[in-house]
Amino acid sequence: MSTDPLDLADRALAFTDGDAQVTVTRERSLLSRFARSTPTQATAVDDTSVSVLVVRDGHVGTVETNDLSDDGLRAAAARARDAARAAADAAGGHGEHPGLPTVAQAGTPSAHAGFDAATADLDPAPGGAALAAAFAATAEHGLEAFGIWTTGRVETAIASSAGLRVADDVTDAYLKVIARDAHGRSGWGAAAGVAAGTLDADAVARQAVARVATTDPVALAPGEYEVVLEPDAVGSLLDMLGGLAFDGLAHAEGRGALTDRLGTPVAATGVTLVDDPLAAGGLPRAFDADGVAKAPLTLLRDGVAQAVAHDRRSAARAGGDAASTGHALAPGGSPWGAAPTNLVLHGGTAPDVGALIAGVERGLYVTRLWYLNVVHERSTTLTGTTRDGTFLIEDGRLTKPVRDVRFTDAALGILERTSALTTATSLVCEADFYGRRAAHGCVVPALRASGFRVTGQTTG
């Protein structure tokens, strides 16, 4: 019996009747955690799951199983059918799901460079070498290393009663190193990509080491400061902004940040933001969870809001000429809506971060942001803290380390007050996988902005 994901999807689809979609996801991955320059956890995953979606009168039923036998697939199809029928009966009317996409509606997925054969082999040796390099680089400076190294291969296949039959095969790798001294002062370094061989563990560790303060940090009073955000901090903001401003469901329901603002300036003139699943340096993807082909979507052009992301369900809710943009997060559409997962912020003209810092008389340098939470969805107001390398900027240079601060500011507001961006961009993502592996990230430059709202000091 074939173990090919597309063959498995076809086999499961044969047990359904009416409108149905089967999604098969196979993950093979390795993950190593480390603390105090010692490996603490090693995990290997080899998992194949089958999701059966059935649509009845505009209502859906979804069931997932790891039982790949004919009996297991038959039972999953029956449960999905019963769930859809029960939902339709309970509603007493036609639901809002527009039905499965036809082959023409889904489009043809583009080829991409999201697969690396060497990474797909999942050899644990590169991970061991990465940890050894990180431990050695931090030890040179009397520091300890904390973090994770992980790599994976994810195969996805979709077959539907509407004739859709697509498959994708991608790899990803990620390394983060937090260098810490005996006083708890820390610095951050990270790298991600399609290929594990492109991650330079020594360079990542030395980046973290360079951000560890050598003197006790000073306190910073609440207020508004000019700020230089490294790519890791920018990526965190944009990842949150993706769901707040560009969720087509929230937009259709009038609670999104861009409601009544499409076609108007919402960010600085130099800010162009695209969701590009085929971008060089990113983590490419061929299609969304509905099987709709992914393609670049311009969200902001020179600061002007252009579009929001839709899956088929949110597009149906929006009405008019709205259509799926290939952003379904779950088969049949997520109840949370649709969101961009391949954000690319175009770079500017600053040659490097040093040039951003040189333009600041007094302000704050931030390596990364941590523990971000939404305060107000419509205004994109977030709160969080800085972490692992925060410094004062005085007269165009880094001076004293600063005790990590809490900030409360609008993500769109920071983009509106952006004055400069570096030319170079880098991939930023977070890969602490505690469920199904779904690696995604933002390709971003560093930026400088005014009016960064510091609201307090951390106690740690």
N, C-alpha and C positions, 0 to 999 in steps of 0.2 A: 504494500500500500504506500503510495507516494507521500512524502513528508513536505513536498513543495507547498509553500503557503497558498499559492493561487489554486493549486489542485485541491487543497484542503477546503478552501473557500467554495469551490465548485461542488465538492462532495456535500458540504453542509447545506448549500443552497438547494440541493435536490430534495431535502427533507422539508422544505417550506412550500407554501402555496400562496398565491396572491402576491402583493407587493412586499418584497423582502430584500434585505441587504445583509450579507455576511462579511465581517471584517476579521481577518486573521492577523495576529501580531505575534511574531517570534522575537524574543529578546535573548541574546547571549551577551553577558557582560562580566567584567571583573571590577572589583572596587577594593581599595586598601586604605584604611584610616590609620593615622599615626598621631602620637602625642608624646611630648617630651623626647623627641628623636627616637621613638621606639614604635614599631608596628603594633597596632592594638586590635585590628580587625581585618580579616580578609574574607571577601564574599564573592562567590561565583554564582551566576544566574543562568539557567537554561530553561526558558519558559515559553510555551506556546499557548495562546488563549484565542478563543473563538467567540466573537460577539455576533448574535443574531438579532437583527432589527426587523420587526414586522409593522407595517402600516395598515390600519383599518379605519376607513371613514375619517381620515385626517388625524387619527390618534395613533400613538406608537407604543409598542412593547419591546423591551430590550432584555436579553438574557445573555450572560457570559458563562463560558464553561472552559475547563481545562481537560475535560474528558473527550478525547479525540476519536473514540470508537464510534461506529455507526449508531449504536444505541444511545451514546452520550449526545451526539449531534442531533439525533431525532428527538430526544427529550428536550433539548434546549430550544429547538424550533417550535415544539408544541407549547412550551411554557411562554415563549415570546408571543405566539399567536393568541394564547389565552389572555395574556396581559393586555395586548392591544384591543381584543374584543371586550374585555372587562372595562377598559378605559372608555371605549366608545359607548358601551351600554350605560355606564355611570353618567357620562356627559349628556346623553340624550340628544345629541346633535353632532354635526360634523365638526371635527377639530381643525386647527389652523395649520397642521403640517401640509405642505404643498405637494407631497409625494416625492418619490425618488427621482433623481435626475436621470434623464435619458443620456445616451452616449453623446448626442449633439450638445445637450445642455452642459454636460460635464467638461467637454473639451478634451484636447489631447495633452497629456502631461509632457512637459519639456524634459529633455535629458539634462542631467546636472552632474556636478563633480563632488557629490556628497558621499562617495564610497571609496575607501582605501583598503586594498586587498590585504596588506600587511597588518593593518589594525584589525581586520575581520578575523585574522587567525587567532586573536586573543591569547597571544603568548604572554605569560606572566613575567617573563624576564625583564622587559622594558620597565614595568612597574617597580620591580625590585631595584633596578639601576637608578630610577628616578628618586626613590626614597633614599638610597645611599648617597646620591649627589646632594640632595637637600640637607641631609644630616651633616655631611662634610662641610658644606658651605656655611651653615649656621654655626657649627662647632668652631670654625676658625675665629669667630667673633665672640665666643663664650655664650652663645645663644642656643635655645632649643627650638625644634621644629614641630609644628602641629599642622594637620591638614588632611587632605585626601588626594589620592590618584585613582582615576577610573577611566575605563575605556569600554566601548560596547558596540555591538552590531544589532540593528533592529530591522527586521523585514516585515513589511506590511502588504497585505493583499486584500482587495475588495472585489466581490462578485455580487451582482444584483439581478433581480428579476427584470429590470429595465434594460438589461443587456450590457451593463458596465462590467468591465473586467480589467483591473489595473493592479500593478505591483510596484513597490519601491524597496530599495535596499540601501541603507545608510549606516555610516559609522561615525563615532564621535569619541573624543578623548579630552580629559580635563585634569588639571593639576592646580591645587592651591596650597600655598605654604604661608603659615603665620609664624614669623620668627619672634621669640619672646625671651626677655631677660629675667633675671631673678627678682626684679622689682615689679614684674607684670607689664612692663612697657613692651609694645608689640608693633610689628610692621607686617604689611600684606604684600603678597605677590601671587599672581595667577596667570594661567594660560589655557587656551582651549582651541580646538580645531577638529577637522575631519580625521586627521591622521595623527596617531600617537607619536610617530617619529618626528613630528614638527615641534613637540613640546621640549623645551630646553630647561630641564629641572635645575641645573646649576644657575642659569640666568634668573629663573623665577625666584629661587631662594635668595640670591644676592639682591634682587629687587626688594624682597621683604626685609632683608638685613638693613639695607640703606634707609629704610623708613622707620627704624627703631630709634626712638629718641635716646640721646646719651646723657641728658640732664632731666631733672624733674619737670613735668609739664606745669605751665602756668594756667591760671583760671582766666576765662574770657567772659566779660559781662554780656548779658542779653542785649540784643540790638541788631541792626542791619549792617551787614558787612559785604564788601566785595569778596568774591570767592573764586578760587580756581578748583575745578572738579576734575580729578583724574578720570579716565574712561570707565573704571569700575563703578565710580559714583554716578556718572552719567547714565551708564547702562541700567543701574538699579532704578533711577528715576523714570527712564523710558519704559522699562518693563511694567512698572505700575501705571504709567500714563496710557499704555496700550489698551488696558481694560477700562480706564476711566473716560478717555476721550474718544476712542475709536471703536467701541463696542456698538455694532449696528443695532442690537436689540435695545440697549439703553437709549440710543439715539431715536429709534422708532417710538419708544415709550415716553420721550420727552424728558428724560432724566440724565442724558449724557452731557458731557462738558461742551460738546459742539452743537447742541440743539440750537437751531436758529442762527448758527455762526458759520456755516459752510459758505465759502466765498469771501470771508472777512479776515483781516489780519488777527492772528492770535499769538504770534511769536515774532521774534526779531526778523528783520529782512533777510539776514544771511542763513536762516534756519530752513533747511529742506529735509524732510523726513519721509522715507519711503519704506514700505514693507516689501522686501525683495527676497523671495525664497530661493533665488538663483544667484545671489550676490557672491562675488569672489571674497573669500575670507570669512564667510558665514557658515551656517549649517543648512545646506540646501534640502529642500523637500519638494516632491513632485505633485502631490495632491493633498486635499484636506480629508477630514473624517467622513465626508459625504462622497468622496471620490472625485470631487470637482478639481480640475487642474489648477495649480497655483501659478500666479503671474505677478509681476511687480505692480504695486498699487501705491501711487503718490498720495500721501496723507496731508503733508504740509509742503507748500512750494514757496520759498522766499517768505516764510512766515504766514502765508495765507492758507486757511483750512480748505482742503480739497475734497476729502472723502472719508467715509468710515468703512469698517470691515463688516461684511455680511456672510452668514451662512444662508441656506435656503429658507430656514424657518424665520430668521429675522428679516430677510428680504420680503417674505410674504406678509409679515406684520407691518413693514414699512409701506408696502403698496406702491402704486405708481410704476415707475420704470426701474425700481430697485431690483437687483439680481445678486445672486451669490457672487462674492469676490474670492471664493476659495478659502474661507476662514472658519469652517466648521471645526469645533474642538472635540466633538463626540459624534458618533453615528446618529443621524437624525437631528443633530443640533444640540448643543449644551443648554441646559436651563439658564445658565449664566450669560448666554449670548455668544457672540463671535468676537475674536480679538486677533490682532496681528502678532505673530510670533517670530518674525524675521526682520525686525526693525533695523534700518540703516539710516544713521544721521550723517549727512554729507559733511565732509571736512571743510575747513576754512582756509585761511592764508597764514596763520601763525606757524612758524617752522617747527616749534616744539613747545613743551610745557614751560620751559624756561622763559620763552618769549611771553607767554601768558602771565607768568609771575612778574616779569620785568615791568609790566604795565600797571601794577598795583602798588599804590602808596601805602595803604594799610588794609590788610584783609586776612583771609583764611585760606589755607591750602588743605584740601580734603582728599584723602586716598580713596576711601570708600564709605558707603552709607550702610547702616545696619538697622534691623528691626523696624522696617518701614510699615506704617499702617495708614489707612485712609481716614481722614478727619471729615472731609466733605467731598462727596463724589462729584457734584456738579461743578465745583470750582477747582477740582483736582488737588485740593489741599491734603498734604501728607505730613506726618510727623515721624521722626526717627532720630537716630544719633549718628555721629561720625565715629570712625573706628579704625584702629591699626595704622595710625600715621596721620595726625592732624597737627598742622604747624601754623604759626603766625607769619604773615608776610608783612615786611616793613621795608619801605623804600625800594621795592622791586626785588627783594631777595627773601629767602626763607631764613627765619631767625629762631625764635623759641618754640619748643614743642608746646602744644595746647592740650589741656585735659579735654577729652572728648565732650562734645557739646550736643545738646538736643536742639533740633530745629523743627519749625512748623512753617511750611511754605507751600505754595502751589507749584506743581510741576510745570504747568503751562506758564505760570508767572516767571519761573526761572528761565525758560526758553524765551520769553518775551523780553527779559532783561539781559540776555546774552549779548556780549559785545565782541567776542572773538572765539574762534575754534581752531584747533590744530589741523594741519593738513593731513597728518597721518591718522589712521583709524585702527582700532583693534577689536577683536571679538571678545565680548563680555558675556559670561553666562554663569549660572550657579548649578552645580551638579550633585547636590546632596540628595540623591534619589531615595525616597522612602516608599515608593510605589512603582508603578509601571514607568519604565525609562522613556522619557519624552524630552530629549535634549533640545533646547532652543536658546537663542541668544540674540544680542544686539551688536551690530558693528558700529562703533562710535568713536569720535575724537574726544580729546579733553576740551573743556570749555571754561571761559571766564564770564561771570555774570555779576551784576550789582544787586544790592538789596537782599542778600541771603539772610533769612530771618532766624537768628539764634534766639531760642526762648529759654534756655537754661543750661546747666552744667550736669554732666553725669556724675554719679556718686562713686563709680568704680575706679 
